[in-house]
Amino acid sequence: LRILKLVYYSTGMTVLMTALGQTAKNVIYVLVLLFLLIFIFAILGHDLYGDPVTGNEKNWGDLPAAFFTLFSLVTVDGWTDLQDELDDKGLTSSRAFTIVFILLGFFVFFNMFIGVVIMDIQDTTEEYERKLQAERRATLHKKKQAILRRQQGEINALISQQKSSEYKTFNELVEDFKQTLHHTDPMILEEFCASIPFIDLYLTSLDRQDATIFKLQGLYYEIVATLTTLLKESEEKS
């Protein structure tokens, strides 16, 4: 029995065993209905075909034999041989009896039994998947909460560090640093675009850009003149 402990290590087997346990109640109901159907047809078969002289005493002579015969008909195992034995006795009306019982016993109750099991297994599997999704969402929520708590702690630490420092804001720190500088120390200009060196450099770049555009225009005119000359020569030759 130790090998049964392996079931607990397999999630699929655990779900299947749980589903089979939950189907027991519904399966019992279906089996009770099937037993009642077999019981009713066993009494009818015994009365109609159980006569020792004109009937088939081997298969319908008593209720236990009739039960076993009907069980064979439910499983559709060798039902043609059972029907041939009745036909040999001249009981051709038994064909309707056999067809009705097979339709009710096999196509209705037997398939109902299989359907109940499949539906319960499907419901259990869907419930297990919902539990897995809920556990994943809970795990993800815990991770998010942990990250938020860590970030909140870091923010609180920065706030407490700022309160314990000498300066309240970053601007105060910058202004105090400027007062410590000398006139000979290099310092980044706050408005670089308004400085004289930048304006001189910008105007020089514009002059060079204008000179380059002028040269490109002259080159463009020369190319147009050359193409016009080649076009006239080609027309004269043609």
C-alpha positions in Angstrom: 0.0 0.0 0.0 3.0 2.3 0.1 2.8 2.8 -3.6 -0.6 4.6 -3.0 1.3 7.4 -1.3 2.6 8.4 -4.7 -0.8 9.6 -5.5 -0.4 12.5 -3.1 2.8 13.6 -5.0 0.9 13.8 -8.4 -1.5 16.7 -8.7 -3.3 15.1 -11.6 -3.9 11.8 -9.7 -5.1 13.7 -6.7 -7.6 15.6 -8.7 -8.8 12.4 -10.4 -9.2 10.6 -7.1 -11.1 13.6 -5.6 -13.4 13.6 -8.7 -14.0 9.9 -8.4 -14.9 10.3 -4.7 -17.4 13.1 -5.5 -19.0 11.0 -8.3 -19.9 8.2 -5.9 -23.2 9.7 -4.9 -24.4 10.4 -8.5 -23.2 7.0 -9.7 -25.1 5.3 -7.0 -28.3 7.0 -8.1 -27.7 5.9 -11.7 -27.0 2.3 -10.6 -30.2 2.2 -8.5 -32.2 3.3 -11.6 -30.4 0.7 -13.7 -31.1 -2.0 -11.1 -34.8 -1.1 -11.1 -34.9 -1.3 -14.9 -33.2 -4.7 -14.9 -35.5 -5.9 -12.2 -38.6 -4.9 -14.1 -37.4 -6.5 -17.4 -36.2 -9.6 -15.6 -39.7 -10.2 -14.3 -41.2 -9.6 -17.8 -38.6 -11.8 -19.5 -39.1 -14.6 -16.9 -42.9 -14.5 -17.5 -42.7 -14.2 -21.3 -39.7 -16.5 -22.2 -39.1 -18.6 -19.0 -41.5 -21.4 -19.8 -39.6 -24.7 -19.6 -41.4 -26.1 -22.7 -42.0 -23.2 -25.1 -39.4 -20.7 -23.7 -35.7 -20.5 -23.1 -35.3 -21.9 -19.6 -31.5 -21.6 -19.6 -31.5 -17.8 -19.9 -35.0 -16.9 -18.5 -36.0 -19.8 -16.4 -35.5 -18.0 -13.0 -34.8 -14.4 -11.9 -31.0 -14.9 -11.3 -30.7 -16.3 -14.9 -32.8 -13.4 -16.2 -30.6 -10.9 -14.3 -27.5 -12.3 -15.8 -29.0 -12.3 -19.3 -30.1 -8.7 -19.0 -26.6 -7.7 -17.7 -25.2 -9.2 -20.8 -27.6 -7.2 -22.9 -26.7 -4.0 -21.0 -23.0 -4.5 -21.9 -24.0 -5.4 -25.4 -21.7 -8.5 -25.1 -23.0 -11.5 -27.1 -26.6 -10.2 -27.3 -27.0 -11.6 -30.8 -26.3 -15.1 -29.5 -29.0 -14.6 -26.8 -31.4 -13.4 -29.4 -30.7 -16.3 -31.7 -31.6 -18.8 -29.0 -35.0 -17.1 -28.6 -35.5 -17.1 -32.3 -34.7 -20.8 -32.4 -37.6 -21.3 -30.0 -39.9 -19.4 -32.3 -40.1 -16.3 -30.0 -39.7 -13.7 -32.7 -41.6 -11.1 -30.6 -38.6 -11.1 -28.2 -36.8 -8.9 -30.7 -38.8 -5.9 -29.7 -38.2 -6.8 -26.0 -34.4 -6.9 -26.7 -34.3 -3.7 -28.7 -36.2 -1.7 -26.1 -34.1 -3.0 -23.3 -30.8 -2.3 -25.1 -32.0 1.3 -26.0 -32.9 1.9 -22.3 -30.2 0.0 -20.6 -27.2 0.7 -22.8 -27.9 3.9 -24.8 -29.6 5.7 -21.8 -28.5 4.5 -18.4 -25.0 3.2 -19.4 -24.1 6.4 -21.2 -25.7 8.4 -18.4 -23.3 6.6 -16.0 -20.3 7.6 -18.2 -21.7 11.2 -18.6 -22.0 11.6 -14.8 -18.5 10.6 -14.2 -17.1 12.8 -17.0 -19.1 15.8 -15.8 -17.9 15.4 -12.2 -14.3 15.1 -13.3 -14.6 18.2 -15.4 -16.2 20.2 -12.6 -13.5 19.1 -10.2 -10.8 20.0 -12.7 -12.3 23.4 -13.3 -12.5 24.0 -9.5 -8.8 23.0 -9.1 -7.8 25.4 -11.9 -9.8 28.2 -10.2 -8.0 27.4 -7.0 -4.6 27.5 -8.7 -5.5 30.9 -10.3 -6.6 32.2 -6.9 -3.3 31.1 -5.3 -1.3 32.6 -8.1 -3.2 35.9 -7.7 -2.6 35.8 -4.0 1.1 35.1 -4.4 1.4 38.0 -6.9 -0.5 40.3 -4.6 1.9 39.4 -1.7 4.9 40.1 -3.9 3.4 43.5 -4.9 2.7 44.3 -1.3 6.3 43.4 -0.3 7.7 45.6 -3.1 5.4 48.5 -2.0 6.5 48.1 1.6 10.1 48.1 0.7 9.7 51.2 -1.5 7.8 52.9 1.3 10.5 52.1 3.7 13.2 53.5 1.4 11.1 56.7 0.9 10.7 57.1 4.7 14.4 56.6 5.2 15.2 59.3 2.6 12.7 61.7 4.2 14.2 61.1 7.7 17.7 61.6 6.3 16.6 64.9 4.7 15.1 66.1 7.9 18.2 65.2 9.9 20.5 67.1 7.4 21.6 70.7 7.7 19.7 71.8 4.5 16.0 71.5 4.0 16.0 71.7 0.2 18.5 71.1 -2.6 18.4 74.7 -3.7 19.7 75.8 -0.3 22.6 73.4 -0.7 23.4 74.9 -4.1 23.3 78.5 -2.9 25.5 77.7 0.0 27.9 76.0 -2.3 28.0 79.1 -4.6 29.1 81.3 -1.7 32.1 79.2 -1.1 33.4 79.7 -4.6 36.1 82.3 -5.6 36.0 84.5 -8.6 38.8 82.4 -10.2 36.9 79.1 -9.9 35.2 77.8 -13.0 31.4 77.8 -12.8 28.7 76.6 -15.1 26.6 79.4 -16.5 22.9 79.2 -15.7 21.9 80.7 -19.1 24.4 79.3 -21.6 22.5 80.5 -24.6 22.8 84.2 -23.4 26.6 84.1 -23.1 28.8 86.2 -25.6 31.0 83.2 -26.6 27.9 81.2 -27.5 26.4 84.0 -29.6 29.7 84.5 -31.5 30.0 80.8 -32.2 26.3 80.6 -33.3 26.7 83.5 -35.8 29.9 82.0 -37.2 28.1 78.7 -37.8 25.3 80.6 -39.6 27.8 82.3 -41.9 29.5 79.0 -42.8 26.1 77.5 -43.4 25.2 80.3 -45.8 28.5 79.9 -47.7 27.9 76.2 -48.0 24.3 76.7 -49.4 25.7 79.3 -51.9 28.3 76.8 -53.2 25.6 74.1 -53.5 23.4 76.4 -55.5 26.3 77.1 -57.9 26.9 73.4 -58.3 23.3 72.9 -59.0 23.3 75.5 -61.8 26.3 73.9 -63.4 24.7 70.5 -63.4 21.5 71.9 -65.0 23.6 73.7 -67.7 25.5 70.5 -68.4 22.3 68.4 -68.7 20.8 71.0 -71.0 23.8 70.9 -73.3 23.7 67.1 -73.5 20.0 67.2 -74.2 20.5 69.6 -77.2 23.3 67.6 -78.6 21.2 64.4 -78.5 18.4 66.2 -80.3 20.7 67.4 -83.0 22.1 64.0 -83.6 18.6 62.4 -83.8 
